[in-house]
Each structure stands twice: as C-alpha cells, then as structure tokens.
Amino acid sequence: MTAEDLLKLTEWRMPFGKYQGRFLADLPGYYLAWFAREGFPDGELGHLLALMHEIDHNGLSELLKPLRRR
C-alpha cells in the first residue's frame, strides 16, 4: 500500500457491475466482502478493491476523507 493507492481509492470509479460509476472509496462493505469471498479481479483494480476491503473491514474509512476532492 502506498499513499498513491489511497488517493486512487478516492479518484477511481468502479468500471462495471451494480455499482458502476461509484468511487471505490464509496463501495458498500458487503460488496467488498463479496469480492473477498469470490475473488478480486486481476490487476490494479483488484489490488485497490482488496485494499478498500481491508480499510472498510477495519473501520478505517474515515482516513480517506482528507483525500477526497471537492
């Protein structure tokens, strides 16, 4: 995990599925948990979703608030 990864969570949008277009940092915990059970996609998107799952699971989502652009 890098500072750049954390910033990407607030800037990248989900490219597919039920939550297409939503920022990765705004994905619901149950959706992230589903990926954790079923498998994250390959590549950078999968890495970021796994990171967001860990952040959400550990109750650390508030740490991303200062990184959000207005």
Secondary structure, 3 states (H helix, E strand, C coil): CCHHHHHHHHHCECCCCCCCCCEHHHCCHHHHHHHHHHCCCCHHHHHHHHHHHHHHHCCCHHHHHHHCCC
